[in-house]
Amino acid sequence: MAAKMKVDMRGLTAERSWASTANHPAIRALSEGIEFIGAVNSNRASAERAVKAVGMGRAFDSVIVPHTP
């Protein structure tokens, strides 16, 4: 089995937004080849609300995420 492409989303919000109504559903539809790892927003609280609303991933407050094997 091929490795999945890991994807994060910037601008995903718990409220209605382009990312939550278009981008995120498209990623879920392609879930066999893509792994949604989380959301990056302007602050961690916003990112935490977003990942809780969509039920997947981790919240980040920076686009610089330490590599984990």
PyMOL Python script that loads the backbone (N, CA, C, O; Angstrom):
from pymol import cmd

cmd.read_pdbstr("""\
ATOM      1  N   MET A   1       0.850  -1.187   0.000  1.00  0.00           N
ATOM      2  CA  MET A   1       0.000   0.000   0.000  1.00  0.00           C
ATOM      3  C   MET A   1       0.891   1.244   0.000  1.00  0.00           C
ATOM      4  O   MET A   1       1.846   1.326   0.771  1.00  0.00           O
ATOM      5  N   ALA A   2       0.585   2.179  -0.840  1.00  0.00           N
ATOM      6  CA  ALA A   2       1.349   3.429  -0.930  1.00  0.00           C
ATOM      7  C   ALA A   2       1.080   4.306   0.290  1.00  0.00           C
ATOM      8  O   ALA A   2      -0.007   4.290   0.867  1.00  0.00           O
ATOM      9  N   ALA A   3       2.101   5.067   0.659  1.00  0.00           N
ATOM     10  CA  ALA A   3       1.948   5.989   1.794  1.00  0.00           C
ATOM     11  C   ALA A   3       0.943   7.076   1.452  1.00  0.00           C
ATOM     12  O   ALA A   3       0.853   7.521   0.308  1.00  0.00           O
ATOM     13  N   LYS A   4       0.199   7.491   2.446  1.00  0.00           N
ATOM     14  CA  LYS A   4      -0.772   8.560   2.237  1.00  0.00           C
ATOM     15  C   LYS A   4      -0.079   9.921   2.246  1.00  0.00           C
ATOM     16  O   LYS A   4       0.910  10.115   2.953  1.00  0.00           O
ATOM     17  N   MET A   5      -0.596  10.851   1.468  1.00  0.00           N
ATOM     18  CA  MET A   5      -0.113  12.216   1.504  1.00  0.00           C
ATOM     19  C   MET A   5      -0.720  12.884   2.735  1.00  0.00           C
ATOM     20  O   MET A   5      -1.932  12.825   2.945  1.00  0.00           O
ATOM     21  N   LYS A   6       0.120  13.515   3.543  1.00  0.00           N
ATOM     22  CA  LYS A   6      -0.351  14.187   4.757  1.00  0.00           C
ATOM     23  C   LYS A   6      -0.685  15.641   4.414  1.00  0.00           C
ATOM     24  O   LYS A   6       0.101  16.332   3.768  1.00  0.00           O
ATOM     25  N   VAL A   7      -1.862  16.093   4.856  1.00  0.00           N
ATOM     26  CA  VAL A   7      -2.370  17.418   4.515  1.00  0.00           C
ATOM     27  C   VAL A   7      -2.787  18.151   5.777  1.00  0.00           C
ATOM     28  O   VAL A   7      -3.413  17.574   6.666  1.00  0.00           O
ATOM     29  N   ASP A   8      -2.437  19.426   5.846  1.00  0.00           N
ATOM     30  CA  ASP A   8      -3.002  20.285   6.884  1.00  0.00           C
ATOM     31  C   ASP A   8      -3.779  21.387   6.185  1.00  0.00           C
ATOM     32  O   ASP A   8      -3.590  21.637   4.995  1.00  0.00           O
ATOM     33  N   MET A   9      -4.641  22.036   6.926  1.00  0.00           N
ATOM     34  CA  MET A   9      -5.435  23.111   6.333  1.00  0.00           C
ATOM     35  C   MET A   9      -5.182  24.397   7.084  1.00  0.00           C
ATOM     36  O   MET A   9      -5.133  24.424   8.314  1.00  0.00           O
ATOM     37  N   ARG A  10      -5.024  25.445   6.333  1.00  0.00           N
ATOM     38  CA  ARG A  10      -4.902  26.784   6.903  1.00  0.00           C
ATOM     39  C   ARG A  10      -6.233  27.487   6.663  1.00  0.00           C
ATOM     40  O   ARG A  10      -6.788  27.445   5.565  1.00  0.00           O
ATOM     41  N   GLY A  11      -6.727  28.129   7.703  1.00  0.00           N
ATOM     42  CA  GLY A  11      -7.974  28.864   7.554  1.00  0.00           C
ATOM     43  C   GLY A  11      -9.233  28.045   7.755  1.00  0.00           C
ATOM     44  O   GLY A  11     -10.331  28.550   7.518  1.00  0.00           O
ATOM     45  N   LEU A  12      -9.112  26.795   8.186  1.00  0.00           N
ATOM     46  CA  LEU A  12     -10.283  25.980   8.488  1.00  0.00           C
ATOM     47  C   LEU A  12     -10.893  26.503   9.781  1.00  0.00           C
ATOM     48  O   LEU A  12     -10.203  26.617  10.794  1.00  0.00           O
ATOM     49  N   THR A  13     -12.163  26.817   9.751  1.00  0.00           N
ATOM     50  CA  THR A  13     -12.817  27.335  10.951  1.00  0.00           C
ATOM     51  C   THR A  13     -13.995  26.457  11.343  1.00  0.00           C
ATOM     52  O   THR A  13     -14.499  25.674  10.538  1.00  0.00           O
ATOM     53  N   ALA A  14     -14.422  26.595  12.576  1.00  0.00           N
ATOM     54  CA  ALA A  14     -15.596  25.867  13.039  1.00  0.00           C
ATOM     55  C   ALA A  14     -16.862  26.446  12.421  1.00  0.00           C
ATOM     56  O   ALA A  14     -17.876  25.760  12.290  1.00  0.00           O
ATOM     57  N   GLU A  15     -16.786  27.708  12.046  1.00  0.00           N
ATOM     58  CA  GLU A  15     -17.914  28.371  11.409  1.00  0.00           C
ATOM     59  C   GLU A  15     -17.860  28.108   9.903  1.00  0.00           C
ATOM     60  O   GLU A  15     -16.931  27.469   9.411  1.00  0.00           O
ATOM     61  N   ARG A  16     -18.840  28.594   9.196  1.00  0.00           N
ATOM     62  CA  ARG A  16     -18.898  28.424   7.741  1.00  0.00           C
ATOM     63  C   ARG A  16     -17.778  29.237   7.086  1.00  0.00           C
ATOM     64  O   ARG A  16     -17.673  30.445   7.295  1.00  0.00           O
ATOM     65  N   SER A  17     -16.952  28.566   6.298  1.00  0.00           N
ATOM     66  CA  SER A  17     -15.864  29.218   5.579  1.00  0.00           C
ATOM     67  C   SER A  17     -15.589  28.427   4.309  1.00  0.00           C
ATOM     68  O   SER A  17     -16.097  27.319   4.134  1.00  0.00           O
ATOM     69  N   TRP A  18     -14.786  28.999   3.429  1.00  0.00           N
ATOM     70  CA  TRP A  18     -14.442  28.292   2.190  1.00  0.00           C
ATOM     71  C   TRP A  18     -13.771  26.952   2.525  1.00  0.00           C
ATOM     72  O   TRP A  18     -14.119  25.923   1.944  1.00  0.00           O
ATOM     73  N   ALA A  19     -12.830  26.964   3.442  1.00  0.00           N
ATOM     74  CA  ALA A  19     -12.118  25.730   3.783  1.00  0.00           C
ATOM     75  C   ALA A  19     -13.056  24.681   4.374  1.00  0.00           C
ATOM     76  O   ALA A  19     -12.927  23.495   4.070  1.00  0.00           O
ATOM     77  N   SER A  20     -13.993  25.101   5.209  1.00  0.00           N
ATOM     78  CA  SER A  20     -14.871  24.121   5.861  1.00  0.00           C
ATOM     79  C   SER A  20     -15.978  23.609   4.943  1.00  0.00           C
ATOM     80  O   SER A  20     -16.466  22.495   5.135  1.00  0.00           O
ATOM     81  N   THR A  21     -16.383  24.402   3.947  1.00  0.00           N
ATOM     82  CA  THR A  21     -17.474  23.965   3.073  1.00  0.00           C
ATOM     83  C   THR A  21     -17.003  23.375   1.748  1.00  0.00           C
ATOM     84  O   THR A  21     -17.767  22.666   1.094  1.00  0.00           O
ATOM     85  N   ALA A  22     -15.769  23.648   1.335  1.00  0.00           N
ATOM     86  CA  ALA A  22     -15.281  23.138   0.049  1.00  0.00           C
ATOM     87  C   ALA A  22     -14.025  22.284   0.200  1.00  0.00           C
ATOM     88  O   ALA A  22     -14.013  21.119  -0.199  1.00  0.00           O
ATOM     89  N   ASN A  23     -12.985  22.850   0.766  1.00  0.00           N
ATOM     90  CA  ASN A  23     -11.712  22.141   0.822  1.00  0.00           C
ATOM     91  C   ASN A  23     -11.749  20.902   1.708  1.00  0.00           C
ATOM     92  O   ASN A  23     -11.319  19.827   1.291  1.00  0.00           O
ATOM     93  N   HIS A  24     -12.254  21.045   2.916  1.00  0.00           N
ATOM     94  CA  HIS A  24     -12.271  19.910   3.839  1.00  0.00           C
ATOM     95  C   HIS A  24     -13.128  18.756   3.316  1.00  0.00           C
ATOM     96  O   HIS A  24     -12.670  17.614   3.366  1.00  0.00           O
ATOM     97  N   PRO A  25     -14.351  18.992   2.815  1.00  0.00           N
ATOM     98  CA  PRO A  25     -15.128  17.877   2.265  1.00  0.00           C
ATOM     99  C   PRO A  25     -14.427  17.184   1.090  1.00  0.00           C
ATOM    100  O   PRO A  25     -14.551  15.970   0.926  1.00  0.00           O
ATOM    101  N   ALA A  26     -13.695  17.945   0.277  1.00  0.00           N
ATOM    102  CA  ALA A  26     -12.961  17.337  -0.836  1.00  0.00           C
ATOM    103  C   ALA A  26     -11.855  16.429  -0.317  1.00  0.00           C
ATOM    104  O   ALA A  26     -11.637  15.347  -0.862  1.00  0.00           O
ATOM    105  N   ILE A  27     -11.162  16.850   0.717  1.00  0.00           N
ATOM    106  CA  ILE A  27     -10.110  16.019   1.302  1.00  0.00           C
ATOM    107  C   ILE A  27     -10.701  14.749   1.890  1.00  0.00           C
ATOM    108  O   ILE A  27     -10.134  13.668   1.725  1.00  0.00           O
ATOM    109  N   ARG A  28     -11.819  14.863   2.567  1.00  0.00           N
ATOM    110  CA  ARG A  28     -12.464  13.663   3.134  1.00  0.00           C
ATOM    111  C   ARG A  28     -12.891  12.696   2.042  1.00  0.00           C
ATOM    112  O   ARG A  28     -12.811  11.481   2.226  1.00  0.00           O
ATOM    113  N   ALA A  29     -13.343  13.217   0.913  1.00  0.00           N
ATOM    114  CA  ALA A  29     -13.771  12.355  -0.195  1.00  0.00           C
ATOM    115  C   ALA A  29     -12.595  11.575  -0.781  1.00  0.00           C
ATOM    116  O   ALA A  29     -12.782  10.492  -1.335  1.00  0.00           O
ATOM    117  N   LEU A  30     -11.399  12.116  -0.661  1.00  0.00           N
ATOM    118  CA  LEU A  30     -10.197  11.474  -1.178  1.00  0.00           C
ATOM    119  C   LEU A  30      -9.417  10.761  -0.069  1.00  0.00           C
ATOM    120  O   LEU A  30      -8.205  10.578  -0.181  1.00  0.00           O
ATOM    121  N   SER A  31     -10.101  10.365   0.985  1.00  0.00           N
ATOM    122  CA  SER A  31      -9.441   9.873   2.194  1.00  0.00           C
ATOM    123  C   SER A  31      -8.580   8.635   1.973  1.00  0.00           C
ATOM    124  O   SER A  31      -7.715   8.349   2.801  1.00  0.00           O
ATOM    125  N   GLU A  32      -8.784   7.893   0.891  1.00  0.00           N
ATOM    126  CA  GLU A  32      -7.961   6.706   0.678  1.00  0.00           C
ATOM    127  C   GLU A  32      -6.508   7.072   0.391  1.00  0.00           C
ATOM    128  O   GLU A  32      -5.611   6.285   0.691  1.00  0.00           O
ATOM    129  N   GLY A  33      -6.256   8.246  -0.181  1.00  0.00           N
ATOM    130  CA  GLY A  33      -4.899   8.632  -0.511  1.00  0.00           C
ATOM    131  C   GLY A  33      -4.371   9.803   0.286  1.00  0.00           C
ATOM    132  O   GLY A  33      -3.206  10.178   0.152  1.00  0.00           O
ATOM    133  N   ILE A  34      -5.237  10.393   1.131  1.00  0.00           N
ATOM    134  CA  ILE A  34      -4.857  11.592   1.867  1.00  0.00           C
ATOM    135  C   ILE A  34      -5.164  11.413   3.343  1.00  0.00           C
ATOM    136  O   ILE A  34      -6.220  10.898   3.712  1.00  0.00           O
ATOM    137  N   GLU A  35      -4.237  11.840   4.178  1.00  0.00           N
ATOM    138  CA  GLU A  35      -4.463  11.832   5.626  1.00  0.00           C
ATOM    139  C   GLU A  35      -4.508  13.282   6.106  1.00  0.00           C
ATOM    140  O   GLU A  35      -3.533  14.017   5.947  1.00  0.00           O
ATOM    141  N   PHE A  36      -5.627  13.697   6.688  1.00  0.00           N
ATOM    142  CA  PHE A  36      -5.775  15.044   7.220  1.00  0.00           C
ATOM    143  C   PHE A  36      -5.122  15.068   8.591  1.00  0.00           C
ATOM    144  O   PHE A  36      -5.582  14.388   9.509  1.00  0.00           O
ATOM    145  N   ILE A  37      -4.050  15.846   8.740  1.00  0.00           N
ATOM    146  CA  ILE A  37      -3.331  15.840  10.013  1.00  0.00           C
ATOM    147  C   ILE A  37      -3.725  16.971  10.943  1.00  0.00           C
ATOM    148  O   ILE A  37      -3.474  16.890  12.145  1.00  0.00           O
ATOM    149  N   GLY A  38      -4.341  18.031  10.416  1.00  0.00           N
ATOM    150  CA  GLY A  38      -4.749  19.093  11.309  1.00  0.00           C
ATOM    151  C   GLY A  38      -4.995  20.418  10.637  1.00  0.00           C
ATOM    152  O   GLY A  38      -5.025  20.528   9.411  1.00  0.00           O
ATOM    153  N   ALA A  39      -5.171  21.426  11.477  1.00  0.00           N
ATOM    154  CA  ALA A  39      -5.471  22.774  11.005  1.00  0.00           C
ATOM    155  C   ALA A  39      -4.521  23.776  11.643  1.00  0.00           C
ATOM    156  O   ALA A  39      -4.132  23.641  12.803  1.00  0.00           O
ATOM    157  N   VAL A  40      -4.159  24.775  10.864  1.00  0.00           N
ATOM    158  CA  VAL A  40      -3.325  25.880  11.334  1.00  0.00           C
ATOM    159  C   VAL A  40      -4.137  27.149  11.163  1.00  0.00           C
ATOM    160  O   VAL A  40      -4.617  27.442  10.068  1.00  0.00           O
ATOM    161  N   ASN A  41      -4.290  27.894  12.232  1.00  0.00           N
ATOM    162  CA  ASN A  41      -5.030  29.150  12.175  1.00  0.00           C
ATOM    163  C   ASN A  41      -4.209  30.263  12.812  1.00  0.00           C
ATOM    164  O   ASN A  41      -3.078  30.050  13.248  1.00  0.00           O
ATOM    165  N   SER A  42      -4.794  31.436  12.857  1.00  0.00           N
ATOM    166  CA  SER A  42      -4.076  32.580  13.417  1.00  0.00           C
ATOM    167  C   SER A  42      -3.800  32.428  14.908  1.00  0.00           C
ATOM    168  O   SER A  42      -2.906  33.076  15.451  1.00  0.00           O
ATOM    169  N   ASN A  43      -4.572  31.571  15.561  1.00  0.00           N
ATOM    170  CA  ASN A  43      -4.300  31.268  16.969  1.00  0.00           C
ATOM    171  C   ASN A  43      -4.739  29.837  17.266  1.00  0.00           C
ATOM    172  O   ASN A  43      -5.588  29.280  16.570  1.00  0.00           O
ATOM    173  N   ARG A  44      -4.166  29.264  18.281  1.00  0.00           N
ATOM    174  CA  ARG A  44      -4.413  27.858  18.600  1.00  0.00           C
ATOM    175  C   ARG A  44      -5.870  27.585  18.975  1.00  0.00           C
ATOM    176  O   ARG A  44      -6.409  26.540  18.612  1.00  0.00           O
ATOM    177  N   ALA A  45      -6.510  28.502  19.690  1.00  0.00           N
ATOM    178  CA  ALA A  45      -7.914  28.298  20.096  1.00  0.00           C
ATOM    179  C   ALA A  45      -8.815  28.135  18.879  1.00  0.00           C
ATOM    180  O   ALA A  45      -9.698  27.278  18.867  1.00  0.00           O
ATOM    181  N   SER A  46      -8.596  28.947  17.866  1.00  0.00           N
ATOM    182  CA  SER A  46      -9.375  28.853  16.628  1.00  0.00           C
ATOM    183  C   SER A  46      -9.126  27.515  15.938  1.00  0.00           C
ATOM    184  O   SER A  46     -10.065  26.877  15.463  1.00  0.00           O
ATOM    185  N   ALA A  47      -7.871  27.090  15.882  1.00  0.00           N
ATOM    186  CA  ALA A  47      -7.544  25.803  15.264  1.00  0.00           C
ATOM    187  C   ALA A  47      -8.162  24.646  16.047  1.00  0.00           C
ATOM    188  O   ALA A  47      -8.637  23.682  15.446  1.00  0.00           O
ATOM    189  N   GLU A  48      -8.163  24.728  17.369  1.00  0.00           N
ATOM    190  CA  GLU A  48      -8.767  23.671  18.192  1.00  0.00           C
ATOM    191  C   GLU A  48     -10.272  23.570  17.944  1.00  0.00           C
ATOM    192  O   GLU A  48     -10.812  22.467  17.854  1.00  0.00           O
ATOM    193  N   ARG A  49     -10.947  24.706  17.834  1.00  0.00           N
ATOM    194  CA  ARG A  49     -12.385  24.683  17.531  1.00  0.00           C
ATOM    195  C   ARG A  49     -12.630  24.054  16.164  1.00  0.00           C
ATOM    196  O   ARG A  49     -13.589  23.303  15.986  1.00  0.00           O
ATOM    197  N   ALA A  50     -11.770  24.356  15.205  1.00  0.00           N
ATOM    198  CA  ALA A  50     -11.942  23.836  13.845  1.00  0.00           C
ATOM    199  C   ALA A  50     -11.794  22.318  13.793  1.00  0.00           C
ATOM    200  O   ALA A  50     -12.642  21.637  13.216  1.00  0.00           O
ATOM    201  N   VAL A  51     -10.733  21.782  14.388  1.00  0.00           N
ATOM    202  CA  VAL A  51     -10.552  20.329  14.316  1.00  0.00           C
ATOM    203  C   VAL A  51     -11.622  19.599  15.124  1.00  0.00           C
ATOM    204  O   VAL A  51     -12.007  18.483  14.777  1.00  0.00           O
ATOM    205  N   LYS A  52     -12.096  20.211  16.179  1.00  0.00           N
ATOM    206  CA  LYS A  52     -13.195  19.600  16.939  1.00  0.00           C
ATOM    207  C   LYS A  52     -14.473  19.587  16.096  1.00  0.00           C
ATOM    208  O   LYS A  52     -15.217  18.607  16.110  1.00  0.00           O
ATOM    209  N   ALA A  53     -14.725  20.672  15.363  1.00  0.00           N
ATOM    210  CA  ALA A  53     -15.937  20.767  14.538  1.00  0.00           C
ATOM    211  C   ALA A  53     -15.950  19.735  13.416  1.00  0.00           C
ATOM    212  O   ALA A  53     -17.007  19.196  13.087  1.00  0.00           O
ATOM    213  N   VAL A  54     -14.794  19.453  12.826  1.00  0.00           N
ATOM    214  CA  VAL A  54     -14.748  18.487  11.722  1.00  0.00           C
ATOM    215  C   VAL A  54     -14.436  17.078  12.194  1.00  0.00           C
ATOM    216  O   VAL A  54     -14.553  16.124  11.424  1.00  0.00           O
ATOM    217  N   GLY A  55     -14.037  16.938  13.466  1.00  0.00           N
ATOM    218  CA  GLY A  55     -13.833  15.624  14.037  1.00  0.00           C
ATOM    219  C   GLY A  55     -12.577  14.903  13.596  1.00  0.00           C
ATOM    220  O   GLY A  55     -12.556  13.674  13.545  1.00  0.00           O
ATOM    221  N   MET A  56     -11.543  15.636  13.282  1.00  0.00           N
ATOM    222  CA  MET A  56     -10.306  14.971  12.892  1.00  0.00           C
ATOM    223  C   MET A  56      -9.117  15.915  12.958  1.00  0.00           C
ATOM    224  O   MET A  56      -9.266  17.133  12.859  1.00  0.00           O
ATOM    225  N   GLY A  57      -7.949  15.340  13.126  1.00  0.00           N
ATOM    226  CA  GLY A  57      -6.718  16.114  13.076  1.00  0.00           C
ATOM    227  C   GLY A  57      -6.329  16.758  14.396  1.00  0.00           C
ATOM    228  O   GLY A  57      -6.997  16.601  15.418  1.00  0.00           O
ATOM    229  N   ARG A  58      -5.220  17.490  14.333  1.00  0.00           N
ATOM    230  CA  ARG A  58      -4.682  18.205  15.489  1.00  0.00           C
ATOM    231  C   ARG A  58      -4.673  19.690  15.199  1.00  0.00           C
ATOM    232  O   ARG A  58      -4.694  20.107  14.041  1.00  0.00           O
ATOM    233  N   ALA A  59      -4.641  20.482  16.249  1.00  0.00           N
ATOM    234  CA  ALA A  59      -4.611  21.942  16.114  1.00  0.00           C
ATOM    235  C   ALA A  59      -3.177  22.435  16.243  1.00  0.00           C
ATOM    236  O   ALA A  59      -2.425  21.997  17.114  1.00  0.00           O
ATOM    237  N   PHE A  60      -2.815  23.361  15.351  1.00  0.00           N
ATOM    238  CA  PHE A  60      -1.489  23.962  15.383  1.00  0.00           C
ATOM    239  C   PHE A  60      -1.634  25.473  15.330  1.00  0.00           C
ATOM    240  O   PHE A  60      -2.573  25.996  14.730  1.00  0.00           O
ATOM    241  N   ASP A  61      -0.697  26.170  15.963  1.00  0.00           N
ATOM    242  CA  ASP A  61      -0.718  27.630  15.901  1.00  0.00           C
ATOM    243  C   ASP A  61       0.448  28.165  15.087  1.00  0.00           C
ATOM    244  O   ASP A  61       0.714  29.367  15.077  1.00  0.00           O
ATOM    245  N   SER A  62       1.140  27.258  14.403  1.00  0.00           N
ATOM    246  CA  SER A  62       2.260  27.652  13.562  1.00  0.00           C
ATOM    247  C   SER A  62       2.351  26.691  12.380  1.00  0.00           C
ATOM    248  O   SER A  62       2.041  25.507  12.510  1.00  0.00           O
ATOM    249  N   VAL A  63       2.773  27.202  11.237  1.00  0.00           N
ATOM    250  CA  VAL A  63       2.953  26.325  10.083  1.00  0.00           C
ATOM    251  C   VAL A  63       4.247  25.539  10.199  1.00  0.00           C
ATOM    252  O   VAL A  63       4.479  24.615   9.419  1.00  0.00           O
ATOM    253  N   ILE A  64       5.083  25.886  11.149  1.00  0.00           N
ATOM    254  CA  ILE A  64       6.325  25.154  11.375  1.00  0.00           C
ATOM    255  C   ILE A  64       6.039  24.068  12.404  1.00  0.00           C
ATOM    256  O   ILE A  64       5.977  24.334  13.604  1.00  0.00           O
ATOM    257  N   VAL A  65       5.868  22.849  11.923  1.00  0.00           N
ATOM    258  CA  VAL A  65       5.504  21.721  12.776  1.00  0.00           C
ATOM    259  C   VAL A  65       6.699  20.775  12.847  1.00  0.00           C
ATOM    260  O   VAL A  65       7.237  20.390  11.809  1.00  0.00           O
ATOM    261  N   PRO A  66       7.120  20.397  14.046  1.00  0.00           N
ATOM    262  CA  PRO A  66       8.245  19.472  14.152  1.00  0.00           C
ATOM    263  C   PRO A  66       7.919  18.148  13.460  1.00  0.00           C
ATOM    264  O   PRO A  66       6.803  17.639  13.569  1.00  0.00           O
ATOM    265  N   HIS A  67       8.884  17.607  12.762  1.00  0.00           N
ATOM    266  CA  HIS A  67       8.698  16.320  12.086  1.00  0.00           C
ATOM    267  C   HIS A  67       8.624  15.205  13.122  1.00  0.00           C
ATOM    268  O   HIS A  67       9.443  15.131  14.037  1.00  0.00           O
ATOM    269  N   THR A  68       7.626  14.343  12.960  1.00  0.00           N
ATOM    270  CA  THR A  68       7.532  13.165  13.806  1.00  0.00           C
ATOM    271  C   THR A  68       7.486  11.948  12.898  1.00  0.00           C
ATOM    272  O   THR A  68       6.676  11.908  11.972  1.00  0.00           O
ATOM    273  N   PRO A  69       8.323  10.968  13.136  1.00  0.00           N
ATOM    274  CA  PRO A  69       8.347   9.789  12.260  1.00  0.00           C
ATOM    275  C   PRO A  69       7.095   8.963  12.353  1.00  0.00           C
ATOM    276  O   PRO A  69       6.976   7.943  11.674  1.00  0.00           O
TER     277      PRO A  69
END
""", "prot")
cmd.dss("prot")
cmd.show_as("cartoon", "prot")
cmd.util.cbc("prot")
cmd.orient("prot")
